[in-house]
Protein backbone atom coordinates (compact mmCIF):
# COMPACT_ATOMS: atom_id res chain seq x y z
CA UNK A 1 0.00 0.00 0.00
CA UNK A 2 1.59 3.33 -1.09
CA UNK A 3 1.54 6.48 1.05
CA UNK A 4 -1.47 8.12 -0.72
CA UNK A 5 -3.57 4.98 -0.63
CA UNK A 6 -2.76 4.51 3.06
CA UNK A 7 -3.86 8.10 3.87
CA UNK A 8 -7.18 7.63 1.99
CA UNK A 9 -7.78 4.32 3.74
CA UNK A 10 -7.24 5.89 7.17
CA UNK A 11 -9.55 8.80 6.34
CA UNK A 12 -12.37 6.53 5.15
CA UNK A 13 -11.86 4.24 8.13
CA UNK A 14 -12.09 7.19 10.51
CA UNK A 15 -15.23 8.48 8.77
CA UNK A 16 -16.79 5.03 8.86
CA UNK A 17 -16.02 4.71 12.56
CA UNK A 18 -17.47 8.17 13.24
CA UNK A 19 -20.71 7.40 11.39
CA UNK A 20 -20.98 4.01 13.04
CA UNK A 21 -20.48 5.56 16.46
CA UNK A 22 -23.05 8.30 15.79
CA UNK A 23 -25.57 5.75 14.57
CA UNK A 24 -25.03 3.61 17.64
CA UNK A 25 -25.50 6.61 19.95
CA UNK A 26 -28.75 7.61 18.19
CA UNK A 27 -30.04 4.04 18.24
CA UNK A 28 -29.25 3.77 21.93
CA UNK A 29 -30.97 7.07 22.62
CA UNK A 30 -34.14 5.92 20.86
CA UNK A 31 -34.21 2.64 22.75
CA UNK A 32 -33.44 4.40 26.03
CA UNK A 33 -36.40 6.80 25.90
CA UNK A 34 -38.75 6.13 28.80
CA UNK A 35 -42.27 7.53 28.75
CA UNK A 36 -44.30 7.52 31.96
CA UNK A 37 -48.05 7.02 31.53
CA UNK A 38 -50.82 7.38 34.12
CA UNK A 39 -54.34 6.28 33.15
CA UNK A 40 -57.44 6.75 35.33
CA UNK A 41 -59.17 3.38 34.95
CA UNK A 42 -59.58 0.07 33.15
CA UNK A 43 -63.25 -0.27 34.11
CA UNK A 44 -64.35 1.30 30.83
CA UNK A 45 -63.64 -0.22 27.39
CA UNK A 46 -62.42 3.18 26.21
CA UNK A 47 -59.49 3.11 28.64
CA UNK A 48 -58.82 -0.54 27.89
CA UNK A 49 -58.42 0.52 24.25
CA UNK A 50 -56.12 3.35 25.26
CA UNK A 51 -53.89 0.98 27.25
CA UNK A 52 -53.74 -1.49 24.38
CA UNK A 53 -53.08 1.30 21.88
CA UNK A 54 -50.23 2.75 23.95
CA UNK A 55 -48.60 -0.66 24.39
CA UNK A 56 -48.82 -1.39 20.66
CA UNK A 57 -47.52 2.09 19.77
CA UNK A 58 -44.55 1.65 22.14
CA UNK A 59 -43.47 -1.46 20.24
CA UNK A 60 -43.92 0.29 16.92
CA UNK A 61 -41.99 3.41 17.96
CA UNK A 62 -39.27 1.55 19.86
CA UNK A 63 -39.73 3.34 23.17
CA UNK A 64 -40.14 1.97 26.67
CA UNK A 65 -43.32 2.88 28.52
CA UNK A 66 -43.93 2.70 32.26
CA UNK A 67 -47.72 2.52 32.51
CA UNK A 68 -49.81 2.67 35.66
CA UNK A 69 -53.57 2.79 36.32
CA UNK A 70 -55.03 4.72 39.27
CA UNK A 71 -58.42 2.94 39.33
CA UNK A 72 -60.41 6.18 39.62
CA UNK A 73 -58.52 7.47 42.66
CA UNK A 74 -56.83 10.89 42.50
CA UNK A 75 -54.55 10.18 45.48
CA UNK A 76 -53.41 6.89 43.94
CA UNK A 77 -52.72 8.69 40.67
CA UNK A 78 -50.60 11.28 42.51
CA UNK A 79 -48.52 8.52 44.14
CA UNK A 80 -48.10 6.73 40.83
CA UNK A 81 -46.91 9.88 39.09
CA UNK A 82 -44.37 10.45 41.88
CA UNK A 83 -43.17 6.89 41.30
CA UNK A 84 -42.87 7.44 37.55
CA UNK A 85 -40.86 10.63 38.09
CA UNK A 86 -38.52 8.79 40.47
CA UNK A 87 -37.80 6.34 37.64
CA UNK A 88 -36.38 9.19 35.53
CA UNK A 89 -38.88 9.13 32.70
CA UNK A 90 -38.17 11.45 29.77
CA UNK A 91 -41.76 12.61 29.30
CA UNK A 92 -45.09 12.06 31.01
CA UNK A 93 -48.57 11.30 29.64
CA UNK A 94 -51.41 11.80 32.12
CA UNK A 95 -55.11 11.10 31.61
CA UNK A 96 -56.39 12.63 34.85
CA UNK A 97 -58.99 11.08 37.09
CA UNK A 98 -59.58 14.51 38.67
CA UNK A 99 -58.88 17.28 36.18
CA UNK A 100 -58.36 19.94 38.87
CA UNK A 101 -56.34 17.88 41.36
CA UNK A 102 -53.99 16.79 38.57
CA UNK A 103 -52.62 20.35 38.25
CA UNK A 104 -50.20 19.57 41.11
CA UNK A 105 -48.88 16.62 39.10
CA UNK A 106 -47.87 18.97 36.30
CA UNK A 107 -46.03 21.17 38.82
CA UNK A 108 -44.14 18.18 40.23
CA UNK A 109 -43.16 16.99 36.76
CA UNK A 110 -41.92 20.44 35.77
CA UNK A 111 -39.81 20.66 38.93
CA UNK A 112 -38.17 17.44 37.76
CA UNK A 113 -37.66 18.94 34.29
CA UNK A 114 -40.26 16.68 32.67
CA UNK A 115 -42.87 17.87 30.16
CA UNK A 116 -46.46 16.68 30.46
CA UNK A 117 -49.05 15.68 27.86
CA UNK A 118 -52.69 15.50 28.94
CA UNK A 119 -54.39 12.60 27.12
CA UNK A 120 -58.10 12.72 26.27
CA UNK A 121 -59.02 14.63 29.46
CA UNK A 122 -57.70 18.15 29.97
CA UNK A 123 -55.74 18.95 33.15
CA UNK A 124 -57.09 22.24 34.48
CA UNK A 125 -55.40 25.29 36.05
CA UNK A 126 -51.88 24.21 35.20
CA UNK A 127 -48.91 25.09 33.03
CA UNK A 128 -49.64 22.02 30.90
CA UNK A 129 -47.32 21.49 27.92
CA UNK A 130 -49.72 19.82 25.48
CA UNK A 131 -53.25 18.44 25.24
CA UNK A 132 -53.88 15.50 22.88
CA UNK A 133 -57.48 14.47 22.41
CA UNK A 134 -60.42 14.17 20.11
CA UNK A 135 -62.25 17.38 19.28
CA UNK A 136 -64.56 17.22 22.32
CA UNK A 137 -66.51 20.39 21.51
CA UNK A 138 -67.21 18.87 18.11
CA UNK A 139 -68.42 15.66 19.77
CA UNK A 140 -70.86 17.61 21.94
CA UNK A 141 -72.06 19.60 18.96
CA UNK A 142 -72.65 16.40 16.97
CA UNK A 143 -74.71 14.97 19.83
CA UNK A 144 -76.79 18.13 20.29
CA UNK A 145 -77.30 18.65 16.57
CA UNK A 146 -78.41 15.05 16.13
CA UNK A 147 -81.06 15.35 18.83
CA UNK A 148 -82.59 18.63 17.66
CA UNK A 149 -82.64 17.40 14.08
CA UNK A 150 -84.59 14.28 15.05
CA UNK A 151 -86.54 15.66 18.03
CA UNK A 152 -87.07 19.40 17.45
CA UNK A 153 -89.85 19.55 20.05
CA UNK A 154 -90.51 17.78 23.34
CA UNK A 155 -89.10 16.98 26.77
CA UNK A 156 -85.35 16.42 27.08
CA UNK A 157 -83.37 14.69 29.82
CA UNK A 158 -79.85 16.12 29.76
CA UNK A 159 -77.03 14.24 31.47
CA UNK A 160 -73.39 15.18 32.00
CA UNK A 161 -70.49 12.88 32.83
CA UNK A 162 -68.48 12.91 36.06
CA UNK A 163 -68.08 16.37 37.61
CA UNK A 164 -64.36 15.63 38.13
CA UNK A 165 -63.88 15.27 34.36
CA UNK A 166 -63.60 18.55 32.44
CA UNK A 167 -64.83 16.78 29.30
CA UNK A 168 -68.26 16.55 30.92
CA UNK A 169 -68.74 20.31 30.84
CA UNK A 170 -67.16 20.66 27.38
CA UNK A 171 -69.51 18.08 25.86
CA UNK A 172 -72.57 19.53 27.59
CA UNK A 173 -71.87 23.15 26.67
CA UNK A 174 -71.19 22.24 23.05
CA UNK A 175 -74.40 20.21 22.78
CA UNK A 176 -76.37 23.06 24.32
CA UNK A 177 -75.33 25.35 21.46
CA UNK A 178 -77.94 23.48 19.43
CA UNK A 179 -80.43 22.66 22.18
CA UNK A 180 -80.57 25.98 24.07
CA UNK A 181 -82.02 28.07 21.20
CA UNK A 182 -85.00 25.69 20.98
CA UNK A 183 -85.39 25.80 24.77
CA UNK A 184 -85.52 29.59 24.58
CA UNK A 185 -88.05 29.34 21.77
CA UNK A 186 -90.22 27.08 23.91
CA UNK A 187 -90.07 24.05 21.62
CA UNK A 188 -87.88 22.01 23.98
CA UNK A 189 -88.23 21.66 27.75
CA UNK A 190 -85.32 20.30 29.79
CA UNK A 191 -86.97 18.25 32.54
CA UNK A 192 -83.74 16.78 33.98
CA UNK A 193 -80.16 18.06 33.96
CA UNK A 194 -77.69 16.15 36.15
CA UNK A 195 -74.13 14.84 36.39
CA UNK A 196 -73.50 11.10 36.39
CA UNK A 197 -70.95 10.33 39.10
CA UNK A 198 -67.86 8.51 37.77
CA UNK A 199 -69.68 7.97 34.45
CA UNK A 200 -71.30 4.90 36.06
CA UNK A 201 -74.14 3.22 34.10
CA UNK A 202 -75.84 2.18 37.36
CA UNK A 203 -76.00 5.84 38.41
CA UNK A 204 -77.29 6.80 34.95
CA UNK A 205 -80.00 4.16 35.20
CA UNK A 206 -81.13 5.40 38.61
CA UNK A 207 -81.22 9.05 37.50
CA UNK A 208 -83.18 8.13 34.38
CA UNK A 209 -85.65 6.06 36.42
CA UNK A 210 -86.19 9.05 38.71
CA UNK A 211 -86.72 11.35 35.73
CA UNK A 212 -89.25 8.99 34.14
CA UNK A 213 -91.18 8.78 37.39
CA UNK A 214 -91.13 12.54 37.92
CA UNK A 215 -92.31 13.21 34.37
CA UNK A 216 -94.79 10.31 34.05
CA UNK A 217 -92.64 8.75 31.29
CA UNK A 218 -93.10 11.83 29.12
CA UNK A 219 -89.53 12.15 27.83
CA UNK A 220 -88.78 12.36 24.12
CA UNK A 221 -84.98 12.61 23.96
CA UNK A 222 -81.97 11.95 26.18
CA UNK A 223 -78.56 13.56 25.91
CA UNK A 224 -76.42 10.70 27.23
CA UNK A 225 -72.74 11.75 27.51
CA UNK A 226 -71.27 8.40 26.44
CA UNK A 227 -72.16 4.82 25.50
CA UNK A 228 -71.55 3.42 28.97
CA UNK A 229 -74.11 5.76 30.54
CA UNK A 230 -76.44 5.34 27.55
CA UNK A 231 -76.58 1.65 28.43
CA UNK A 232 -77.90 2.41 31.92
CA UNK A 233 -80.36 4.97 30.57
CA UNK A 234 -81.71 2.50 28.01
CA UNK A 235 -82.19 -0.12 30.74
CA UNK A 236 -84.40 2.38 32.56
CA UNK A 237 -86.32 3.05 29.35
CA UNK A 238 -86.68 -0.67 28.68
CA UNK A 239 -88.33 -1.24 32.04
CA UNK A 240 -91.04 1.20 30.92
CA UNK A 241 -91.22 -0.28 27.41
CA UNK A 242 -89.82 2.95 25.98
CA UNK A 243 -86.52 1.66 24.54
CA UNK A 244 -86.42 2.53 20.85
CA UNK A 245 -89.16 5.14 21.27
CA UNK A 246 -86.89 7.76 22.89
CA UNK A 247 -83.84 9.16 21.11
CA UNK A 248 -80.63 8.50 23.08
CA UNK A 249 -77.15 9.76 22.17
CA UNK A 250 -73.76 8.28 23.06
CA UNK A 251 -70.09 8.32 22.21
CA UNK A 252 -67.04 5.98 22.25
CA UNK A 253 -68.22 3.37 19.73
CA UNK A 254 -68.49 0.51 22.21
CA UNK A 255 -69.60 -2.84 20.82
CA UNK A 256 -72.63 -2.80 23.13
CA UNK A 257 -73.59 0.59 21.67
CA UNK A 258 -73.23 -0.75 18.14
CA UNK A 259 -75.49 -3.64 19.13
CA UNK A 260 -78.07 -1.25 20.56
CA UNK A 261 -77.96 0.89 17.41
CA UNK A 262 -78.49 -2.24 15.31
CA UNK A 263 -81.39 -3.23 17.58
CA UNK A 264 -82.87 0.29 17.44
CA UNK A 265 -82.64 1.18 21.15
CA UNK A 266 -79.71 3.62 20.94
CA UNK A 267 -79.87 6.31 18.29
CA UNK A 268 -76.21 7.11 17.67
CA UNK A 269 -72.66 7.00 18.94
CA UNK A 270 -69.45 8.85 18.14
CA UNK A 271 -66.57 6.84 16.70
CA UNK A 272 -63.23 7.78 18.23
CA UNK A 273 -60.20 5.66 17.32
CA UNK A 274 -58.35 5.40 20.65
CA UNK A 275 -55.59 3.34 19.04
CA UNK A 276 -54.83 6.13 16.60
CA UNK A 277 -54.85 8.78 19.34
CA UNK A 278 -52.64 6.61 21.56
CA UNK A 279 -50.01 6.37 18.85
CA UNK A 280 -50.18 10.12 18.21
CA UNK A 281 -49.73 10.92 21.91
CA UNK A 282 -46.79 8.55 22.30
CA UNK A 283 -45.14 9.83 19.12
CA UNK A 284 -45.38 13.40 20.43
CA UNK A 285 -44.04 12.31 23.84
CA UNK A 286 -41.08 10.70 22.06
CA UNK A 287 -40.48 13.90 20.09
CA UNK A 288 -40.60 15.90 23.33
CA UNK A 289 -38.03 13.59 24.91
CA UNK A 290 -35.80 14.10 21.86
CA UNK A 291 -36.26 17.90 22.11
CA UNK A 292 -37.99 18.08 18.74
CA UNK A 293 -40.43 20.93 18.02
CA UNK A 294 -44.14 20.12 18.45
CA UNK A 295 -46.69 21.69 16.13
CA UNK A 296 -50.04 22.39 17.78
CA UNK A 297 -53.19 22.62 15.65
CA UNK A 298 -55.40 24.18 18.32
CA UNK A 299 -55.28 25.93 21.70
CA UNK A 300 -57.50 25.00 24.66
CA UNK A 301 -58.13 27.20 27.70
CA UNK A 302 -57.55 25.29 30.96
CA UNK A 303 -58.06 28.15 33.43
CA UNK A 304 -54.39 29.04 33.57
CA UNK A 305 -53.29 29.25 29.93
CA UNK A 306 -54.26 28.44 26.38
CA UNK A 307 -52.73 24.98 26.12
CA UNK A 308 -51.24 23.95 22.76
CA UNK A 309 -53.46 21.10 21.54
CA UNK A 310 -53.59 18.42 18.88
CA UNK A 311 -57.02 16.98 18.04
CA UNK A 312 -58.37 14.11 15.97
CA UNK A 313 -61.79 14.40 14.37
CA UNK A 314 -64.73 12.28 15.64
CA UNK A 315 -67.26 10.55 13.36
CA UNK A 316 -70.98 10.21 14.04
CA UNK A 317 -72.40 6.70 13.59
CA UNK A 318 -76.06 5.70 13.47
CA UNK A 319 -78.20 3.14 11.63
CA UNK A 320 -77.47 4.88 8.32
CA UNK A 321 -73.70 4.33 8.30
CA UNK A 322 -73.11 1.58 10.87
CA UNK A 323 -72.21 -0.90 8.12
CA UNK A 324 -69.59 1.39 6.59
CA UNK A 325 -67.95 2.69 9.77
CA UNK A 326 -68.02 -0.42 11.94
CA UNK A 327 -68.28 -3.48 9.73
CA UNK A 328 -66.75 -2.64 6.34
CA UNK A 329 -63.88 -0.91 8.17
CA UNK A 330 -63.20 -4.11 10.14
CA UNK A 331 -63.64 -2.39 13.50
CA UNK A 332 -66.34 -4.90 14.51
CA UNK A 333 -67.53 -8.21 13.05
CA UNK A 334 -70.99 -8.19 11.52
CA UNK A 335 -72.12 -11.18 13.55
CA UNK A 336 -71.13 -9.38 16.75
CA UNK A 337 -72.93 -6.15 15.89
CA UNK A 338 -76.16 -7.94 14.92
CA UNK A 339 -75.91 -10.57 17.65
CA UNK A 340 -79.15 -9.53 19.36
CA UNK A 341 -81.13 -8.54 16.28
CA UNK A 342 -83.92 -11.01 15.56
CA UNK A 343 -84.30 -11.85 11.88
JOTAHU-V975979 format. One record per helix or strand of 3 or more residues. SS is the DSSP state (hx for helix, st for strand). FROM is the first residue (numbers start at 1). LEN is the number of residues. If there is no record, write none. Layout:
<<SS,FROM,LEN> <SS,FROM,LEN>>
//
This chain:
<<hx,3,30> <st,34,6> <hx,45,17> <st,64,6> <hx,74,13> <st,91,4> <hx,103,9> <st,116,4> <st,130,5> <hx,136,15> <st,154,7> <hx,166,20> <st,188,8> <hx,197,3> <hx,201,14> <st,221,3> <hx,227,13> <hx,255,9> <st,268,4> <hx,274,16> <st,298,4> <st,306,7> <st,315,4> <hx,322,7> <hx,334,4>>
//
